[in-house]
Amino acid sequence: MELTWQRFPTGSALSLQGVFDASQVDFVLKEANAVLQQALEVLAVDGSQLGFVDSSALGCLVMMAQKCRRSGCRFILVNFPPPIREIITMTKLDKLLPHYPGTLAEFVRSLPASGSDPAS
């Protein structure tokens, strides 16, 4: 799996590519924790290039979302492939892991400059 970070005016985006499974969870959490030390309004996870996630990866996303919310940050999945979104919905994790269906660039453009929460 490849992982890259991108800053935007009100937050950061984590882009994941390939297979996200138990073997990457510790690495992803370490990276996310480092970024969450910053004052962020939004943490977006771009899954457009993900091919597979396992239950450990879903648990990792939930942990990231919880930590983000505790720090006052909005957490959102962006452009996850339909098969992965179906798993998230079937497991009822969609309540904890909101999803934006467009691209990361579209999501960032939809954000207000700072201070208020855009519609999901």
C-alpha positions in Angstrom: 0.0 0.0 0.0 1.1 3.5 -0.7 0.3 6.4 1.5 0.7 10.1 0.8 -0.3 13.3 2.7 -1.6 16.5 1.2 -2.3 19.8 3.1 -5.1 22.1 2.1 -6.1 25.4 3.8 -8.3 23.9 6.5 -6.8 20.4 7.0 -5.1 17.4 5.5 -5.8 14.5 3.3 -4.4 11.1 3.5 -4.5 9.2 0.2 -4.3 5.4 0.3 -3.5 3.2 -2.7 -3.5 -0.5 -3.1 -4.4 -3.0 -0.4 -5.0 -1.8 3.1 -4.9 -4.7 5.6 -3.7 -5.6 9.0 0.0 -5.3 8.0 -0.4 -1.5 7.4 -2.6 -0.6 10.4 0.2 0.4 12.8 2.0 2.5 10.1 -1.2 4.3 9.1 -2.1 5.0 12.7 1.4 6.4 13.4 1.2 8.7 10.4 -2.3 9.8 11.3 -1.4 10.5 14.9 1.5 12.7 13.8 -0.8 14.7 11.5 -3.5 15.0 14.1 -1.1 16.8 16.4 -1.6 19.8 14.2 -4.7 21.9 14.6 -6.9 20.6 11.8 -10.5 21.4 10.9 -10.8 18.5 8.5 -9.1 15.2 8.0 -10.0 13.5 4.7 -9.1 10.0 3.7 -9.0 9.6 -0.1 -9.7 6.0 -0.9 -10.1 6.4 -4.7 -7.1 4.1 -5.4 -7.8 1.4 -2.8 -8.4 -2.0 -4.1 -9.1 -3.8 -0.9 -9.6 -3.2 2.9 -9.9 -5.8 5.6 -11.6 -5.6 9.0 -8.4 -4.4 10.6 -8.2 -1.5 8.1 -11.9 -0.6 8.8 -11.1 -0.6 12.5 -8.1 1.7 11.8 -10.4 4.1 10.0 -12.8 4.1 13.0 -9.9 4.8 15.4 -8.8 7.6 13.2 -12.3 9.1 13.1 -12.7 8.9 16.8 -9.3 10.5 17.5 -10.1 13.2 15.0 -13.5 14.0 16.5 -12.0 14.1 20.0 -9.6 16.8 18.8 -12.5 18.8 17.3 -11.7 17.8 13.7 -14.1 16.6 11.0 -13.3 13.2 9.6 -14.5 12.1 6.2 -13.8 9.4 3.6 -13.6 10.6 0.1 -14.2 8.8 -3.2 -14.0 5.2 -1.8 -14.8 2.5 -4.4 -18.3 1.2 -4.4 -17.4 -2.3 -3.1 -15.6 -0.9 -0.1 -18.5 1.6 0.6 -20.9 -1.4 0.5 -18.9 -3.1 3.2 -18.9 0.0 5.3 -22.6 0.3 4.9 -23.3 -3.4 5.5 -21.3 -3.2 8.7 -23.2 0.0 9.7 -19.9 1.9 9.9 -21.3 4.5 7.6 -22.6 6.3 10.7 -19.0 6.7 12.0 -17.3 7.0 8.6 -19.2 9.6 6.5 -18.4 9.6 2.8 -18.0 12.2 0.1 -18.6 10.6 -3.3 -16.6 13.1 -5.4 -12.9 13.5 -5.9 -10.6 14.9 -3.3 -10.1 18.1 -5.4 -13.9 18.5 -5.5 -14.2 17.9 -1.7 -11.5 20.5 -1.0 -13.2 23.0 -3.3 -16.5 22.4 -1.4 -15.0 23.5 1.9 -15.5 27.0 3.3 -12.3 29.0 3.8 -12.2 28.3 7.5 -14.3 28.0 10.6 -17.6 26.4 9.5 -18.7 22.9 8.5 -19.7 22.3 4.9 -22.6 20.0 4.1 -21.6 16.4 3.5 
